[in-house]
Amino acid sequence: MDDIPLSLLFGILILLILLSAFFSSAETSMMALNRYRLRHLVKDQHRSAILVSKMLDRPDRLLGLILFGNNLVNIFAASVVTIIAIQLVGDIGILPASLILTAVILVFAEVAPKTLAAMHPERIAFMFVYILLPLSYLLYPFVWMINKCANGLLALLGVRPGPGSGRLSLSSDELRTVVDEAGKLIPRRHKKMLLGILDLSNVTVEDIMVPRNDIVGVNINAAHADIVELISHCQHTRLPVYRDNIDNIVGILHVRYLPRVLKDMDVFTREELERITREPYFVPLGTPLHTQLLNFQRMKGRMGLVVDEYGVIQGLVTLEDILEEIVGEFTTDMQIFDQDIQPQEDGSYIIKGSAMLRDINKQLDWNLPIDGPKTLNGLILQRLEDIPEAGTSFRIGEFALEITQAIDNAVKTVQIRRL
């Protein structure tokens, strides 16, 4: 060993430290890769991405290769340092040299390269894969032996690595987090739409339907003048037609048929109105929105009457209501908002008891509980377990409520202030 020049030993040591840095950064970059971006690049036939994906299909083999190489060069580096120490100061220099080598390896072969790889995993992984892939074939016997032992140990713990075991899948909640944290990569408007799609499975028709008491329809037994007045001035494109009450539904009247009815007011009859109505479509209460969206698509429909388990009509849902859950309001007409929610000068709001909690939360960016009753009146009755009188004040979470009007066993208007 005394015959080996120190310059050569130091050269070998530097080379071994560089190799150790290579294996360390390769390990971190491969494990830190965005797997979903990687899949996208593979679909685009990106050559480096294809090779990296191939190696990540068997993470046990990849880690076996990297760790075998890393430990091998570190052991050689320790041996070289020992030789250098003996040549310079004798046996007494072995311990200080080992401590110095440990510090050098930690800084130059572990922390620094791994930090760099964590910051730029794609660039480093795509560059190093062209070295790792040939090494995987060259060192295959050693890696195979290491993997056999390691996999045998994992098998005792019930873990069996295999092809594809390095691939990940996302739950809807995890995908929601990915979308939330996408930042400027996804425009805010698109982000809201994506989150709206994910929320469809958690929302039912009951959450967005027009309540029974708010359904605008045509009573076919009403006075002739009242029917003509209603269908002449109604802004809706479809109207339920019923006899006396909404439970005795006759059908759905489409606005495109109205010119036939209104062209001659004098000869207009209830029989003619009933003839041009279409058969109603009923939706079970509690149907998830994503299911109902597919049902509307399958039947080419746009409106459904929501019924409970007894067949009693509880509300009305339209295709537009579901789409607005995804893309937001289609219209800038705030007439409905102004009717249900009236801002006050002191910062509070006068809100109708029939207002839907989801609509209130959306319009005012509030977080009133929506896991129970769907309307503000229902929430108040549930919390108080009684029908309150005007002037009753109480709190729900961070909101102070005061009943301003209660008529016919229901809360009509409430003044709400966010504390």
C-alpha positions in Angstrom: 0.0 0.0 0.0 3.0 2.3 0.6 3.8 2.1 -3.1 0.4 3.7 -4.1 1.0 7.4 -4.8 -1.1 9.7 -2.6 -2.2 11.7 -5.6 -3.8 8.6 -7.1 -5.4 7.7 -3.8 -6.9 11.2 -3.5 -8.1 10.9 -7.1 -9.8 7.6 -6.4 -11.4 9.0 -3.2 -12.8 12.0 -5.0 -14.2 9.7 -7.7 -15.8 7.5 -5.1 -17.4 10.5 -3.4 -18.8 11.6 -6.7 -20.2 8.1 -7.3 -21.8 8.2 -3.9 -23.4 11.5 -4.7 -24.6 10.1 -8.0 -26.4 7.2 -6.3 -27.8 9.4 -3.5 -29.2 11.9 -5.9 -30.5 9.2 -8.2 -32.4 7.6 -5.3 -34.0 10.9 -4.2 -34.9 12.1 -7.7 -36.5 8.7 -8.7 -38.6 8.6 -5.5 -39.5 12.3 -5.6 -40.9 12.3 -9.2 -44.4 13.4 -9.8 -45.9 10.1 -10.9 -48.9 11.6 -12.6 -46.8 14.0 -14.6 -44.6 11.0 -15.4 -47.6 9.1 -16.7 -48.6 12.1 -18.9 -45.1 12.2 -20.4 -45.2 8.5 -21.0 -48.4 8.9 -23.0 -46.6 11.6 -25.0 -43.9 9.1 -25.8 -41.2 11.0 -23.9 -38.2 8.6 -24.2 -36.6 9.4 -20.8 -40.0 9.2 -19.1 -40.7 5.8 -20.6 -37.3 4.5 -19.3 -37.9 5.9 -15.8 -41.4 4.5 -15.7 -40.1 1.1 -16.6 -37.6 1.2 -13.7 -40.2 2.5 -11.2 -42.5 -0.4 -12.1 -40.2 -2.5 -9.9 -39.1 -0.2 -7.0 -37.5 -3.1 -5.2 -35.1 -3.7 -8.0 -34.4 0.0 -8.5 -33.7 0.5 -4.8 -31.6 -2.6 -4.6 -29.4 -1.4 -7.5 -29.0 2.1 -6.0 -28.3 1.0 -2.5 -25.9 -1.7 -3.6 -23.9 0.8 -5.6 -24.0 3.5 -2.9 -22.9 1.2 -0.1 -20.2 -0.4 -2.3 -18.6 3.0 -3.2 -18.9 4.2 0.5 -17.1 1.1 1.7 -14.3 1.5 -0.9 -14.1 5.2 0.1 -13.6 4.2 3.7 -10.8 1.8 2.7 -9.1 4.4 0.6 -9.2 6.9 3.5 -7.7 4.3 5.8 -4.8 3.8 3.4 -4.2 7.5 3.1 -4.3 8.0 6.9 -1.8 5.2 7.5 0.6 6.7 4.8 0.4 10.2 6.2 0.4 9.7 10.0 0.3 6.0 10.8 -2.3 4.0 12.6 -3.2 7.0 14.9 -4.7 8.8 11.9 -7.4 6.2 11.2 -10.0 7.5 13.6 -9.7 11.2 12.7 -9.7 10.3 9.0 -12.9 8.2 9.5 -14.6 11.2 11.2 -13.5 13.5 8.4 -14.7 11.1 5.8 -18.1 10.8 7.5 -18.5 14.6 7.4 -17.4 14.8 3.8 -19.8 12.0 2.7 -22.7 13.6 4.6 -22.2 17.0 3.1 -21.0 16.2 -0.5 -22.5 12.7 -1.1 -25.7 12.8 0.9 -27.3 16.1 2.0 -26.3 18.4 -0.9 -27.0 16.0 -3.8 -30.3 14.7 -2.2 -31.4 18.3 -1.6 -30.6 19.2 -5.2 -32.4 16.1 -6.5 -35.5 16.9 -4.4 -35.7 20.3 -5.9 -35.2 19.1 -9.5 -36.3 15.5 -9.5 -37.4 15.3 -13.1 -34.3 16.8 -14.7 -31.9 14.6 -12.6 -33.9 11.4 -13.0 -34.3 11.8 -16.7 -30.5 12.3 -17.0 -29.4 9.5 -14.7 -31.7 6.9 -16.0 -29.4 6.4 -19.0 -26.7 5.3 -16.5 -28.9 3.4 -14.1 -30.5 1.2 -16.8 -27.2 -0.2 -18.1 -26.0 -0.7 -14.5 -29.2 -2.6 -13.7 -28.2 -5.2 -16.4 -24.5 -5.2 -15.5 -25.1 -5.7 -11.8 -28.2 -7.9 -12.2 -26.8 -11.0 -10.4 -25.9 -9.0 -7.3 -29.1 -7.0 -7.3 -31.2 -10.2 -7.8 -29.6 -11.8 -4.8 -30.2 -8.8 -2.6 -33.8 -8.5 -3.7 -34.4 -12.2 -3.1 -33.3 -11.8 0.5 -35.1 -8.5 1.0 -38.4 -9.7 -0.6 -38.2 -12.9 1.4 -38.1 -10.8 4.6 -41.0 -8.7 3.4 -43.0 -11.8 2.5 -42.8 -12.7 6.2 -44.5 -9.4 6.9 -47.2 -9.9 4.3 -45.7 -7.6 1.7 -45.1 -8.9 -1.8 -43.5 -6.4 -4.2 -44.2 -7.0 -7.8 -44.7 -5.2 -11.2 -46.6 -2.0 -10.8 -46.2 -1.9 -7.0 -44.7 1.5 -7.3 -47.7 3.0 -9.0 -50.1 5.2 -7.0 -53.8 5.8 -7.2 -55.7 8.8 -5.8 -59.0 8.9 -3.8 -61.4 11.7 -4.5 -60.3 13.5 -1.4 -56.7 13.2 -2.4 -57.5 14.4 -5.9 -59.4 17.4 -4.4 -56.2 18.3 -2.4 -54.1 18.0 -5.6 -56.5 20.4 -7.4 -56.5 22.8 -4.4 -52.7 22.9 -4.3 -52.2 23.2 -8.1 -51.8 27.0 -7.6 -51.4 29.0 -10.8 -51.0 25.8 -12.9 -54.8 25.6 -13.0 -56.9 28.8 -13.5 -59.1 29.6 -10.5 -62.3 29.2 -12.6 -61.2 25.8 -13.9 -60.2 24.7 -10.3 -63.7 25.5 -9.1 -65.2 23.5 -11.9 -63.1 20.5 -11.1 -63.9 20.7 -7.4 -67.6 21.0 -8.4 -67.4 17.8 -10.4 -65.7 16.0 -7.5 -68.5 17.2 -5.1 -71.3 15.8 -7.3 -71.0 12.5 -5.6 -71.4 14.1 -2.1 -74.5 16.2 -3.0 -78.0 14.9 -3.6 -81.0 16.3 -5.5 -82.5 17.3 -2.2 -79.6 19.8 -1.7 -80.3 21.8 -4.9 -84.0 21.2 -5.7 -86.5 24.0 -5.7 -88.6 23.2 -2.6 -92.2 22.2 -3.0 -93.6 25.5 -1.8 -91.5 27.4 -4.3 -92.5 25.4 -7.4 -94.1 27.6 -10.0 -96.7 25.6 -11.9 -100.0 25.8 -13.7 -103.2 24.8 -11.8 -105.3 23.5 -14.7 -108.4 24.0 -12.6 -107.7 27.7 -12.0 -109.6 30.5 -13.6 -108.9 30.9 -17.4 -107.6 34.4 -16.9 -105.2 33.3 -14.2 -103.8 30.5 -16.3 -103.2 32.8 -19.3 -101.6 35.4 -17.0 -99.2 32.9 -15.5 -98.0 31.3 -18.7 -97.8 34.6 -20.5 -95.5 36.2 -17.9 -93.6 33.2 -16.5 -89.8 33.3 -17.1 -89.3 29.5 -16.8 -88.9 27.3 -19.9 -90.8 24.4 -18.3 -93.8 24.5 -16.1 -95.5 21.7 -14.1 -99.2 21.4 -14.8 -101.4 20.0 -12.0 -104.9 19.8 -10.7 -105.5 21.8 -7.5 -102.2 20.8 -5.8 -98.8 19.7 -7.0 -99.4 16.1 -6.0 -102.0 15.7 -8.7 -99.5 16.3 -11.5 -100.8 16.3 -15.1 -97.5 16.8 -17.0 -94.8 19.3 -17.9 -95.5 22.2 -20.3 -92.6 23.3 -22.4 -92.3 26.9 -23.5 -91.9 26.0 -27.1 -95.5 24.8 -27.2 -96.8 28.1 -25.8 -97.3 29.9 -29.1 -99.9 27.2 -30.0 -101.8 27.9 -26.8 -101.5 31.7 -26.9 -102.2 32.4 -30.6 -105.9 32.5 -29.9 -106.8 33.4 -26.3 -110.5 33.1 -26.9 -110.5 29.4 -28.0 -107.8 28.3 -25.5 -109.1 25.5 -23.4 -107.8 23.4 -20.5 -108.1 20.3 -22.7 -105.7 21.9 -25.2 -103.3 22.7 -22.4 -103.4 19.2 -21.0 -102.9 17.7 -24.5 -99.6 19.5 -25.1 -98.1 18.6 -21.8 -95.4 15.9 -21.6 -95.3 13.0 -19.2 -93.6 14.0 -15.9 -90.3 12.5 -14.8 -89.9 11.6 -11.1 -86.6 11.5 -9.2 -86.2 9.6 -5.9 -85.2 11.8 -2.9 -81.6 11.3 -2.0 -80.3 10.6 -5.6 -76.7 11.8 -5.9 -76.1 14.5 -8.4 -73.6 12.6 -10.5 -76.2 9.8 -10.9 -79.0 12.2 -11.8 -76.8 13.9 -14.3 -76.3 10.6 -16.1 -80.0 9.9 -15.8 -80.9 13.2 -17.5 -78.3 12.4 -20.2 -79.7 8.9 -20.8 -83.3 10.0 -21.0 -82.6 13.3 -22.8 -84.5 15.2 -20.1 -83.9 18.5 -18.3 -86.4 18.5 -15.4 -87.5 16.1 -12.7 -90.0 16.1 -9.8 -88.3 14.9 -6.6 -90.5 12.5 -4.7 -90.0 10.8 -1.3 -90.6 7.2 -0.4 -94.4 7.7 -0.3 -94.4 9.3 -3.8 -95.2 12.7 -2.4 -93.5 15.5 -4.4 -90.9 17.3 -2.4 -89.4 19.6 -5.0 -88.2 20.1 -8.5 -84.7 19.6 -10.0 -83.4 20.6 -13.4 -80.4 19.9 -15.5 -79.4 23.5 -15.2 -79.3 23.2 -11.4 -76.8 20.4 -11.6 -74.6 22.1 -14.1 -74.6 25.2 -12.0 -73.0 23.1 -9.2 -70.1 22.6 -11.6 -69.7 25.8 -13.6 -71.5 28.3 -11.3 -74.5 30.5 -12.1 -75.4 30.8 -15.8 -77.0 34.2 -15.4 -76.0 37.5 -13.9 -79.6 38.1 -12.9 -79.5 38.5 -9.1 -83.2 38.9 -8.7 -83.6 35.6 -6.8 -80.6 36.5 -4.6 -82.0 39.9 -3.8 -85.4 38.4 -2.8 -83.9 35.8 -0.5 -80.9 37.6 1.0 -81.1 41.3 1.8 -77.8 43.0 3.0 -78.3 45.5 5.8 -76.3 48.7 6.6 -74.9 47.2 9.8 -73.3 44.3 8.0 -76.0 41.8 8.8 -78.4 40.1 6.4 -82.2 39.6 6.3 -82.7 36.1 4.9 -85.9 34.2 4.1 -86.5 31.1 6.1 -87.1 29.2 2.8 -83.6 30.0 1.5 -81.5 27.0 0.8 -78.4 26.7 3.1 -76.1 25.8 0.2 -77.2 28.9 -1.7 -76.6 31.1 1.4 -73.1 29.6 1.9 -72.3 30.1 -1.8 -73.5 33.6 -2.0 -72.0 34.9 1.2 -69.0 32.5 1.5 -70.4 31.2 4.9 -70.2 27.7 6.4 -73.6 27.1 7.9 -74.1 23.4 8.5 -75.6 21.5 5.5 -75.4 17.9 6.7 -78.9 18.0 8.1 -81.8 20.3 7.1 -81.5 21.9 3.7 -83.3 25.2 4.4 -82.6 28.0 6.9 -86.1 27.4 8.5 -85.3 23.7 8.8 -81.9 24.4 10.5 -83.5 26.8 13.0 -86.3 24.3 13.9 -83.8 21.5 14.3 -81.6 23.6 16.6 -84.4 25.0 18.8 -86.6 21.9 18.7 -89.6 24.3 18.7 -91.3 26.9 16.5 -89.8 30.2 17.6 -91.5 33.5 17.9 -90.4 36.8 16.4 -87.6 38.3 18.5 -86.0 35.0 19.5 -82.2 35.3 19.4 -79.6 32.5 19.5 -76.3 31.4 18.0 -75.3 28.7 15.5 -71.5 28.4 15.5 -70.1 31.8 14.6 -73.4 33.2 13.5 -75.9 35.3 15.6 -79.5 34.8 14.5 -82.7 36.8 15.4 -86.1 35.7 14.2 -87.7 38.8 12.6 -90.9 37.1 11.3 -92.6 33.8 12.0 -96.0 33.0 10.4 -98.0 29.8 9.9 -95.7 27.6 12.0 -92.6 28.5 10.0 -89.8 31.0 10.2 -90.3 33.6 7.4 -87.3 35.9 7.8 -84.2 35.9 10.0 -81.6 38.5 10.6 -78.1 36.9 10.6 -74.8 38.5 11.6 -71.5 36.8 11.4 -69.6 37.3 14.7 
